[in-house]
Amino acid sequence: MASDIAEILKENFLEFCQDSEFINLSPTITSLLKEIENEFTENTRFWSPPPVECLSHLYQLDHAIAECRANKKTLSMFPRLDLVERINEGLLKTIKKELQEVRNSKGNDANPTSPLFSSCRYPTRYDEPKLPVFDEEIQKIVKLLESSDGFKAIGVHGMCGTGKTTLAKMVLSDSRVIDKYKKPIWVCLYDLKSEEEMDIRIVKEMLALLDDDPDLLAEEPEDKWLVKNLHDKLKDQKKYLIVLDGVWHCNDWFNDLLYVDENGGDTSKLLFSQALPKDTGGAVIITSRQKEVTTKLVHEENLIHIKPWDADKLKEFVKQCLSRQEKSVEISKENIQCVAYHCHGIPFVAATLSRFISEQITKKPDSN
C-alpha cells in the first residue's frame, strides 16, 4: 500500500518535470528538480517501485512542487531574495540527499524491475467503487463488445490513479462480457518503459498465458513462428478478449491494432496486429496514461477518457472504503472532506489513504 502511494508520488513528480519547461521557475530550482528527476530516471531498477522507506521524502517532494507552482506566479526579479524560493531550494537539496542515501543504503539493485512474465498479474484489488462513476464508460465498452462479431479495439486513457485498470476489471466482471468471452487474457505492460522494449516478448507472454510450452518459448523461436502461433491459438478461441494494461509506448512493430494485412505484408517479421485474428469476434482493451499512444493503437473514435473525480464522488468513495475495513472506524465529516481534498481527484489515492487511516484509528476504549 505504502509502496503504491510512493509510486504515484514519484510519477506525479516526473510528470511535473515534463511540464516544467513551460513554468517560469528560477535556474536554481530548475537545476535541483532536474537532478532529482535524474535520480529516478538513471536508477530505474531501484525506483520501480520506490521502497517504502522514502515515502516521507516523496511527500515532501510533492509539497515542494506544489509550492513551486504557487510561487512562480509571485516570483520577484531577484529570486535569491525571495524567502519562499530559498525555503524550496533548501528543501529540494535535502530531499535529493535523502533519496540518494536511501538508494545507497539498500544498494542499486534492491528493487530490480520484474521481467515481463512475472509482472503479468490479473488485478486483485477489492476497492472497486460501488458508485455510478463508471456506469457510462462500462455501458459504452460493453455495447462495443456486444455490437458485432467483427474485431474491436478499445482504448482507455487518463492520468495515473484515475481508475483505468479498475474500469477494465469491472468490464470483465460484467455478466454480459462473461457470457460472450469465456477466458479473457490479461497482460500488464507497465514495466516496458521504452519503444525498444515493445517487442516479441509481448507475444511470448500471451502464449504463456494460453498454456503454450514454456520450454519451447525459452528456445527463442523465430518471431514469425511466434506471431503465427498466437494467431492460430486466438483463432481457435474464436471470441477472444485481451486486456493490455499499462501501455506506455508503441513502435513500428507494436502499432495500429486495427491493421488488416490484405497483401501478405512482410513475411520475414509479422507485426503484432497480425497476431490478432480480425474475423472471429475478438477484442482488445488498452489502458494507458498516454492519449497519443492509445490513439495510434485503437484510433480516435474508440477512445474513452477517464477524468479525475470531483470532491463529492471522492467523499462517498472514502466512506465506502472505510466501511469495508474489518475494524470499526469512526471518522468525522471534516476528516473525510480533508482526505478528499488532498486526493486531487484521484480515487486510487483515496482508497489507499482510507486504508492507512483505518489502520491508524483504533476503537475507543470502553468507559468501564
C-alpha positions, -999 to +999 in steps of 0.1 A: +000+000+000+027+025+010+048+015-020+017+022-042+015+057-028+052+062-033+049+051-069+021+076-076+040+105-059+071+096-080+051+095-112+034+128-104+068+144-099+081+131-132+050+144-150+056+178-134+092+178-147+080+171-182+059+203-180+084+224-160+100+239-192+067+258-196+068+271-160+088+302-151+110+287-123+144+301-113+175+284-127+185+271-092+151+254-086+150+240-122+185+226-117+176+209-085+144+194-100+164+181-129+189+164-105+161+147-086+145+137-119+178+122-130+180+102-097+147+085-107+154+080-144+190+069-141+183+044-114+151+029-127+158-005-114+159+008-078+129+032-080+104+010-097+086+009-074+102+032-047+109+015-014+086+024+015+115+040+034+114+070+010+076+077+013+080+107+037+107+121+013+083+118-017+055+135+003+079+164+009+088+164-028+051+166-036+047+195-012+077+212-027+065+211-063+031+225-051+050+254-036+069+258-069+037+261-088+022+286-064+054+307-061+061+310-098+032+335-101+047+359-075+084+353-081+103+385-079+130+396-103+156+387-076+147+351-067+177+348-043+160+374-021+126+355-022+120+338+011+098+310-003+123+304-031+151+300-006+130+276+015+121+255-015+158+254-025+168+241+009+140+216+009+148+202-026+185+199-017+176+179+015+152+157-005+178+149-031+203+140-005+179+118+014+167+099-017+203+092-026+210+080+009+181+056+008+194+041-025+230+039-013+219+022+019+199-005+001+220-010-029+212-001-065+196-035-073+173-036-042+142-034-064+151-049-098+125-043-125+105-075-129+107-094-161+077-093-183+065-128-175+064-122-137+049-088-140+017-100-157-009-104-130-046-100-131-057-072-107-069-085-073-080-052-057-113-051-039-119-013-039-140-010-070-164+019-064-200+010-056-209+042-072-222+051-107-190+068-116-180+043-142-215+033-153-214+053-185-180+040-195-189+004-187-221+007-208-201+021-237-174-005-236-199-034-232-220-020-261-190-020-283-181-056-273-216-067-280-220-048-312-210-074-338-187-103-344-161-081-360-128-072-343-129-044-317-101-023-302-109+000-273-086+024-256-090+037-220-067+066-212-063+090-183-038+102-157-023+080-130-047+066-104-080+076-120-092+040-123-083+028-158-073-007-146-103-009-122-126+001-150-112-027-172-116-052-144-152-041-138-159-046-176-145-081-174-168-088-143-199-077-162-223-107-168-227-098-205-190-099-211-186-131-191-213-147-213-195-138-245-158-141-236-151-172-216-114-168-208-100-132-211-063-127-213-048-100-191-012-087-199+004-060-178+029-039-199+036-014-172+073-024-169+080-017-206+091+019-205+107+024-239+098+019-275+126-006-279+110-028-252+077-032-271+088-064-289+082-101-293+082-107-256+046-095-255+036-123-279+056-148-257+037-136-226+004-142-243+014-176-255+025-185-219-009-174-206-025-196-233-006-226-218+020-228-245+050-250-238+074-228-217+104-248-227+097-241-264+093-204-257+127-204-239+144-218-271+140-184-288+119-195-318+116-171-348+093-141-344+073-152-375+066-185-358+056-169-325+032-144-342+016-172-363+013-195-333-005-168-313-028-160-342-038-197-346-045-201-308-066-170-307-085-181-338-093-214-322-108-195-293-130-175-317-144-148-295-113-138-276-108-108-253-074-093-244-066-065-219-032-048-225-029-029-192-005+000-186+008+006-222+034+033-224+047+032-259+041+019-295+065+015-324+066+002-359+060-034-347+035-027-319+012-002-335-023+001-351-042-029-337-070-025-364-045-030-392-055-057-416-028-072-439-046-077-472-014-082-494+006-106-474+029-080-459+065-086-448+066-123-441+100-121-425+087-104-394+050-102-388+036-073-369+019-077-336-015-067-351-012-097-374-013-120-344-049-108-337-075-126-359-099-099-372-128-122-383-137-142-352-152-116-329-121-109-309-115-077-290-086-058-273-089-033-245-059-009-240-053+011-208-027+039-209-018+073-195-007+084-230-035+095-252-012+098-282-001+061-278-037+049-273-049+068-304-023+052-326-033+017-313-071+019-314-079+052-334-096+083-320-132+071-323-125+042-300-111+062-271-126+066-236-111+093-214-111+087-176-111+121-158-102+128-121-133+127-098-150+156-082-149+161-044-184+148-038-176+114-055-144+111-036-161+117-003-186+090-010-158+067-021-138+074+011-168+064+031-172+032+012-135+023+016-137+029+053-169+008+057-151-022+041-125-023+069-127-052+094-124-029+124-149-002+134-136+031+121-150+064+133-140+094+113-155+129+112-171+146+082-144+172+083-117+145+081-134+129+051-135+162+034-099+167+041-089+133+027-110+140-005-094+175-009-058+161-007-065+133-032-067+158-061-095+138-078-075+105-078-096+076-065-065+053-061-050+078-036-084+080-018-086+042-015-050+039-003-053+067+023-085+053+036-068+020+043-040+038+060-064+059+082-083+028+092-051+012+103-042+042+125-076+047+141-083+023+169-116+016+186-124+038+215-118+020+249-149+010+269-158+035+296-158+006+321 
